[in-house]
Amino acid sequence: MNTFYTTTSIPYASQKPHIGNTYEAILTDAVARYHKLLGDDVYFLTGTDEHGEKIERLAEAAGVTPQQFVDTVTAELRHEWDACMVEPDDFIRTTEQRHMDIVKRMFKKLYDQGDIYKGAYEGWYCVPDEAFYTDSQVVKAESGHVCPDCGRPVEKLKEETYFFRLSAYADRLAAHIEAHPEFIQPESRKNEMVNGYVKPGLQDFSVSRTSFTWGVPVEFDPGHVMYVWVDALSNYITALGYDPDGKSGELFEKYWPCDVHILGKDVLRFHTLYWPGMLMALGLPLPRSIYGHPWYLMNSDKMSKSRGTAIYASELAERYGVDCVRYYCLREMPVSRDGNISHELLASRCNTDLANDLGNLASRSITMAEKYFQGDVYPEETPENEVLALCAASKDRVKGAMDGLSTQLALTEAMSPVVRANRFIDETSPWILAKDPGKAEDLKGVLYTLLETLRNASVTLYPVMPLAMGKLRAQLGLPEVPVWEETPPKGFSVKRGENLFPRIEL
């Protein structure tokens, strides 16, 4: 059995996550479920990044301790993800002792071998993004200097700090990226990293701070706390029980290296450059792939809680159903450009694809099977036709798209036999065949084709809509959870249940 280890990036526990943040968790959950259907031994990790100056400031403003603050935000995050059926195998918090104990020893190991050294930093610092910038990188605006990524004000900062010697691993990292084209995906993101950072020359980066205290302490130098890139990035191995002294746990030995880190394009630089550099220094294999996804925009504008342009997954799931939310999120996000979401767009897509096409096909097909054959459709011979051929072909294309993390293409392919089967009903007119007793086998062949199309869809769509597809499979008389290489049955014993996808009325 193949193992498959996948992670999200761990969201920063500074505020309740909107649908743009939750999209990443839904995507990773769907990828994990897909690999489970393939029969892989899957481990899906997510969690929260809970240290840093921003959280320290927010907690102070709220009149609570930093730990109380992150406990509240993490609970909100887990509520959002539970509402969308995101089901990780582990959830790691960087304030957990199991994480901090390992990080402390990692930091000391890197320091002892010369990969971390003490120095001083002077430059511009963006508190919300927890990122440093040079004079040439910040943007000069009328209001002063602002962050080149988020556009918010930056602060001039000078402080003693420890650095990680990334420059020592620049050539090895460049060679690895060149030799492994699948390492950074998609291709456009790889080009951004190579042209924007690798070719100009990788610089050492700060890994400790002295201007705040809410972080993992550097035990051999009181006053320093570890900066986010050692603390947060290492969660991918601390959760597996990595031991810097060579006594790593069973999970680490089984699942590392990671098959794919799934994360937003805004943190791609840190995962494709900083993280691999630290892994090289620790003598560990690099992740096989790092996928940087685009963002969801609301009406073509970046989501912002303060501007009132944020939508929350739990509210959408309560209003439209979890299946619709998961389907829309994964159907409408392109590979290389930002997606767009609104109540109107979600309703339109789900009504068209789910209510009109898939839900209608299920309702009509199962109703006819019950009406004409008391729910038992067992043709003497398995029919051969264009619809069933399309089911087989589209399933292969869905697999190729899912392997490439292109859920938009995968769902387009998964729905193509459903669309074709709805036309097939009109072409064969089963209600006319039912009037001629001599056409009983022809009618069984038509209904088998429709039900087999639904069975095929219940497999290819299961990673995206496990709740609805489980219900559909129950109506088809099949086990709730499929396997990818499921053998088509000789026939179906069906029983109609609730309407899978009621139309959405705004």
C-alpha positions in Angstrom: 0.0 0.0 0.0 1.3 3.4 -0.9 1.5 6.1 1.7 0.3 9.7 1.0 1.1 12.6 3.3 -0.5 16.0 2.7 -0.8 19.2 4.6 -2.3 22.6 4.5 -0.2 25.5 5.6 -1.2 26.3 9.2 -3.3 29.5 9.3 -2.3 32.3 11.6 -4.6 32.4 14.6 -5.2 36.1 14.5 -8.9 36.2 13.3 -11.8 33.9 12.3 -11.0 32.4 8.8 -13.2 33.5 5.9 -14.1 31.2 2.9 -10.8 32.1 1.2 -8.9 30.6 4.1 -11.2 27.6 4.4 -10.9 26.8 0.7 -7.4 25.5 1.3 -8.6 23.1 3.9 -11.5 21.9 1.7 -9.0 21.4 -1.2 -6.6 19.4 0.9 -9.4 17.4 2.5 -10.7 16.5 -1.0 -7.2 15.4 -2.1 -6.9 13.3 1.0 -10.3 11.6 0.4 -9.4 11.0 -3.2 -6.2 9.2 -2.3 -8.1 7.1 0.3 -10.4 6.0 -2.6 -7.3 4.9 -4.5 -6.4 2.7 -1.5 -3.5 4.8 -0.3 -2.5 5.0 3.4 -3.3 8.7 3.9 -2.2 11.1 6.6 -3.7 14.6 6.4 -2.3 17.3 8.7 -3.4 20.8 9.4 -3.3 23.2 12.4 -2.7 26.7 13.6 0.3 29.1 13.8 -0.2 30.7 17.2 2.8 32.8 18.1 4.1 36.2 17.1 4.0 39.9 17.7 0.7 40.5 16.0 -1.1 38.0 18.3 0.6 39.6 21.3 -0.7 43.0 20.3 -4.2 41.8 19.5 -4.5 39.9 22.8 -3.4 43.0 24.7 -6.0 45.1 22.9 -8.7 42.6 23.7 -7.7 42.4 27.4 -6.8 38.7 27.4 -3.7 36.6 27.5 -2.2 35.5 24.2 -3.1 31.9 25.0 -6.7 32.8 25.7 -6.8 34.8 22.4 -5.5 31.9 20.2 -7.7 29.4 22.0 -10.7 31.5 20.9 -9.6 31.9 17.3 -8.5 28.3 16.9 -12.0 27.2 18.2 -13.6 29.4 15.5 -11.3 28.0 12.8 -12.2 24.4 13.8 -15.9 25.3 13.7 -15.5 26.7 10.2 -13.8 23.6 9.0 -16.1 21.2 10.8 -19.0 22.9 9.0 -17.3 22.0 5.7 -16.5 18.4 6.6 -12.8 19.0 6.7 -11.5 15.9 8.6 -7.8 15.9 9.2 -5.9 13.0 10.8 -4.1 15.4 13.1 -4.4 19.1 14.1 -1.2 20.7 15.4 -1.1 23.9 17.4 2.3 25.6 17.7 1.5 26.4 21.4 1.4 22.6 22.1 4.2 21.3 24.2 4.8 18.4 21.8 5.6 20.9 19.1 7.6 23.4 21.2 9.9 20.8 22.8 11.0 19.5 19.3 11.4 23.1 17.9 13.7 24.0 20.8 16.0 21.1 20.0 15.9 21.8 16.3 17.0 25.3 16.8 19.8 24.3 19.1 21.0 21.6 16.6 21.1 24.1 13.8 22.9 26.6 16.0 25.5 24.0 17.1 26.3 23.0 13.5 26.7 26.7 12.4 23.5 27.0 10.3 22.1 29.5 12.7 24.2 32.5 13.8 23.8 35.6 15.8 23.7 39.1 14.1 21.6 42.2 13.9 18.8 43.2 11.6 17.8 46.6 10.3 15.0 47.0 7.9 11.3 47.3 7.4 8.9 45.0 9.2 5.2 44.2 8.4 3.5 43.1 11.6 0.4 41.6 9.9 2.5 39.5 7.5 5.3 38.9 9.9 7.8 39.7 7.1 11.0 41.8 6.8 11.8 43.9 3.8 14.7 45.9 2.5 14.6 49.5 1.4 14.4 48.4 -2.2 11.5 46.0 -1.5 9.1 48.3 0.4 6.7 50.5 -1.5 6.9 54.3 -0.9 3.4 55.7 -0.7 2.0 59.2 0.3 1.3 57.9 3.8 4.9 56.4 4.2 6.4 53.1 3.5 4.0 50.2 3.0 4.3 46.4 2.6 4.8 45.2 -1.0 2.5 42.2 -0.4 -0.4 43.5 1.7 -0.1 47.3 1.3 -0.3 48.1 5.0 2.3 50.3 6.8 5.6 48.8 7.7 7.8 49.8 10.7 11.5 50.6 10.7 13.2 48.0 12.9 16.6 47.4 14.3 17.3 44.5 16.7 19.6 41.7 17.6 18.5 38.5 15.9 19.7 35.0 15.0 19.8 34.2 11.2 19.5 31.0 9.3 22.3 30.6 6.8 20.1 30.0 3.7 22.8 31.3 1.4 24.9 28.2 2.2 22.2 26.0 0.6 21.3 28.3 -2.4 23.1 26.2 -5.0 21.8 22.9 -3.8 18.3 24.3 -3.7 18.5 25.8 -7.2 19.8 22.4 -8.5 16.9 20.6 -6.8 14.3 22.9 -8.3 15.9 22.4 -11.7 16.1 18.6 -11.4 12.5 18.2 -10.0 10.0 20.2 -12.1 7.2 18.8 -9.9 8.7 20.3 -6.8 7.0 23.7 -7.1 3.5 23.7 -8.7 2.0 25.1 -10.8 4.6 26.1 -13.3 3.8 29.8 -13.1 4.5 29.8 -9.4 7.8 28.0 -9.9 8.9 30.7 -12.4 8.0 33.4 -9.8 10.2 31.8 -7.2 13.1 31.1 -9.5 13.2 34.4 -11.2 12.2 36.5 -8.2 14.4 34.9 -5.5 16.7 32.1 -6.6 18.4 33.7 -9.5 19.0 37.1 -7.7 20.6 35.1 -4.8 19.1 33.8 -1.6 19.7 35.8 1.5 20.0 34.6 5.1 16.8 35.2 7.0 15.9 36.1 10.6 14.8 33.3 12.9 14.5 35.1 16.3 13.1 38.3 17.8 13.7 40.3 21.0 11.0 42.9 20.6 8.2 40.6 21.9 7.9 37.6 24.2 5.0 35.5 22.8 6.9 32.8 21.1 9.0 29.7 21.7 12.0 30.8 23.8 15.6 30.3 22.6 16.7 28.5 25.8 20.4 29.2 25.4 19.9 32.9 24.9 17.2 34.4 27.2 15.4 37.4 25.6 15.2 35.8 22.2 12.1 34.0 21.0 11.9 32.0 17.8 10.6 33.7 14.8 7.8 32.2 12.7 9.8 30.5 10.0 11.5 28.0 12.4 8.5 27.7 14.7 5.6 27.4 12.2 7.2 25.7 9.3 8.5 22.8 11.4 5.0 21.7 12.3 5.0 19.4 9.3 7.6 17.2 11.0 7.0 17.9 14.7 3.4 16.5 14.3 4.9 13.3 13.0 7.3 13.0 16.0 10.5 14.0 14.3 13.5 13.8 16.7 16.6 16.0 15.9 18.6 13.4 17.8 17.8 10.7 15.4 15.1 8.9 17.4 12.0 9.9 15.3 8.7 8.3 15.8 6.8 5.7 13.7 4.7 8.3 12.0 7.7 10.3 10.8 9.5 7.2 9.5 6.3 6.1 7.7 5.1 9.3 6.1 8.0 11.7 5.6 8.8 13.1 3.1 5.5 14.9 2.5 3.8 14.2 -0.8 2.3 17.6 -1.2 2.1 20.8 0.9 -1.0 22.7 -0.2 -0.8 26.4 0.6 -1.7 29.9 -0.6 0.5 31.7 -3.1 1.3 34.4 -0.4 3.4 31.9 1.6 4.9 30.0 -1.3 8.3 31.8 -0.9 8.7 30.6 2.7 7.7 27.0 1.9 9.8 26.6 -1.3 12.9 28.4 -0.1 13.2 28.7 3.7 11.6 25.4 4.5 13.7 23.3 2.1 16.9 25.1 3.3 16.2 24.1 6.9 15.4 20.5 5.9 18.7 20.3 4.0 20.5 21.6 7.1 18.8 18.9 9.2 19.8 16.3 6.7 16.1 15.4 5.8 14.6 14.7 2.4 12.5 17.5 0.9 8.8 17.4 0.2 8.0 15.9 -3.1 5.7 18.7 -4.2 4.6 22.2 -2.9 1.4 23.5 -4.5 0.6 27.2 -4.3 -3.1 27.9 -5.0 -4.7 31.2 -5.9 -7.1 33.2 -3.7 -10.8 33.5 -3.7 -12.0 37.1 -4.2 -15.4 38.5 -3.4 -16.8 40.3 -6.3 -13.3 40.6 -7.7 -12.0 42.2 -4.5 -9.7 40.7 -1.9 -11.7 39.6 1.2 -11.4 41.7 4.3 -13.3 41.4 7.6 -12.7 45.1 8.3 -14.2 46.2 5.0 -17.1 43.8 5.2 -16.0 41.8 2.2 -15.6 38.5 3.9 -17.8 35.4 3.6 -17.7 32.6 6.1 -17.9 28.9 5.2 -20.1 28.0 8.1 -22.7 30.6 7.1 -22.7 29.4 3.5 -22.9 25.7 4.6 -25.9 26.4 6.8 -27.7 28.3 4.1 -26.9 26.3 1.0 -25.6 22.9 2.3 -22.1 21.7 2.8 -22.0 19.9 -0.5 -22.8 23.0 -2.5 -20.1 25.0 -0.7 -17.4 22.3 -1.2 -18.5 21.8 -4.9 -18.4 25.5 -5.7 -15.1 26.2 -4.0 -13.4 23.4 -5.9 -15.2 23.9 -9.2 -14.6 27.6 -9.6 -10.9 28.0 -8.6 -8.6 28.0 -11.6 -5.0 26.7 -11.3 -3.2 29.9 -12.1 -5.5 32.9 -11.4 -7.7 34.0 -8.6 -11.3 32.7 -8.3 -14.4 34.8 -7.5 -17.2 34.0 -5.1 -20.5 35.6 -4.2 -23.9 34.3 -3.1 -25.2 34.8 -6.6 -22.4 32.9 -8.3 -22.6 30.1 -5.8 -26.4 29.7 -6.3 -26.1 29.8 -10.1 -23.4 27.2 -10.3 -25.0 24.8 -7.8 -28.5 25.1 -9.4 -27.1 24.4 -12.8 -24.7 21.6 -12.0 -26.2 20.0 -8.9 -29.9 20.7 -8.9 -30.6 20.7 -12.6 -28.1 18.1 -13.9 -27.0 15.7 -11.2 -30.1 16.0 -8.9 -32.5 15.8 -11.7 -30.8 12.8 -13.2 -30.9 11.0 -9.9 -34.6 11.8 -9.3 -35.8 10.8 -12.8 -33.7 7.7 -13.1 -34.5 6.2 -9.7 -38.2 7.2 -10.0 -38.5 5.4 -13.4 -36.6 2.3 -12.0 -39.2 2.1 -9.2 -42.1 2.7 -11.5 -41.2 0.3 -14.2 -39.3 -2.5 -12.3 -40.1 -2.0 -8.6 -36.5 -0.7 -8.2 -34.7 -3.8 -9.5 -32.9 -3.1 -12.8 -31.0 -6.2 -14.0 -30.6 -6.3 -17.8 -29.7 -9.6 -19.4 -26.7 -8.0 -21.1 -24.7 -5.0 -20.0 -25.4 -2.4 -22.7 -22.7 -0.7 -24.7 -23.3 2.9 -25.7 -21.8 6.3 -25.9 -22.8 7.3 -22.3 -21.1 4.3 -20.6 -18.0 4.8 -22.8 -17.9 8.4 -21.6 -18.2 7.3 -18.0 -15.1 5.2 -18.4 -13.1 7.8 -20.3 -14.1 10.7 -18.0 -13.1 8.7 -14.9 -9.6 8.4 -16.3 -9.5 12.1 -17.0 -10.8 12.9 -13.5 -7.9 10.9 -12.1 -5.4 12.8 -14.2 -6.8 16.1 -13.1 -6.9 15.2 -9.4 -3.3 13.9 -9.6 -2.4 17.4 -10.9 -4.5 19.1 -8.2 -6.7 20.7 -10.8 -10.1 20.3 -9.2 -11.8 22.7 -11.6 -10.9 20.4 -14.5 -11.6 17.2 -12.5 -15.2 18.4 -11.7 -15.8 19.5 -15.2 -14.8 16.0 -16.4 -16.8 14.3 -13.6 -20.0 16.1 -14.6 -19.7 15.5 -18.4 -21.3 12.0 -18.3 -24.1 13.4 -16.1 -24.9 16.1 -18.7 -24.7 13.5 -21.5 -27.0 11.1 -19.6 -29.7 13.8 -19.2 -29.8 14.1 -23.0 -29.8 10.3 -23.3 -33.1 10.2 -21.5 -34.7 12.5 -24.1 -33.1 10.5 -27.0 -34.3 7.1 -25.8 -37.7 8.2 -24.3 -38.0 5.4 -21.7 -41.6 6.3 -21.0 -42.4 5.2 -24.6 -40.4 2.0 -24.2 -42.3 1.2 -21.1 -45.6 1.0 -23.1 -44.3 -1.9 -25.2 -43.8 -5.2 -23.2 -41.5 -6.4 -26.0 -39.1 -3.5 -25.2 -38.6 -4.5 -21.6 -34.9 -5.4 -22.1 -34.3 -2.2 -24.0 -35.9 -0.3 -21.2 -33.7 -2.1 -18.6 -30.6 -1.2 -20.7 -31.6 2.5 -20.7 -32.2 2.6 -17.0 -29.0 0.6 -16.3 -27.1 3.2 -18.3 -28.6 6.1 -16.3 -28.0 4.3 -12.9 -24.5 3.3 -13.9 -23.8 7.0 -14.8 -24.9 7.9 -11.3 -22.8 5.3 -9.7 -19.8 6.5 -11.7 -20.5 10.1 -10.5 -20.8 8.9 -6.9 -17.2 7.7 -7.1 -15.6 10.6 -9.0 -17.5 13.2 -7.0 -17.2 11.6 -3.6 -14.0 13.4 -2.5 -15.7 16.7 -3.1 -19.2 15.9 -1.8 -18.9 12.9 0.6 -22.2 13.6 2.3 -24.4 13.9 -0.8 -22.6 11.1 -2.7 -23.0 8.8 0.4 -26.8 9.5 0.2 -26.9 8.9 -3.5 -25.1 5.6 -3.1 -27.6 4.5 -0.5 -30.4 5.2 -3.0 -28.5 3.1 -5.5 -28.2 0.2 -3.0 -24.4 0.6 -2.8 -22.0 0.9 0.2 -21.8 4.5 1.4 -18.0 4.9 0.8 -16.8 3.7 -2.6 -13.3 2.6 -3.8 -11.9 4.1 -6.9 -11.6 0.8 -8.9 -15.1 -0.2 -7.9 -16.5 -3.0 -10.2 -19.7 -1.9 -12.0 -22.6 -4.1 -10.7 -24.6 -6.3 -13.0 -27.7 -4.4 -12.0 -29.2 -2.1 -9.3 -31.8 -2.4 -6.6 -32.7 1.2 -6.0 -34.9 3.1 -3.5 -35.6 6.8 -3.9 -34.7 9.0 -0.9 -34.6 12.7 -0.2 -33.9 15.2 -2.9 -30.1 15.5 -3.0 -29.9 19.1 -4.2 -32.9 21.4 -3.7 -32.8 24.5 -5.8 -31.3 27.5 -4.2 -33.6 30.6 -4.1 -31.9 33.9 -3.3 
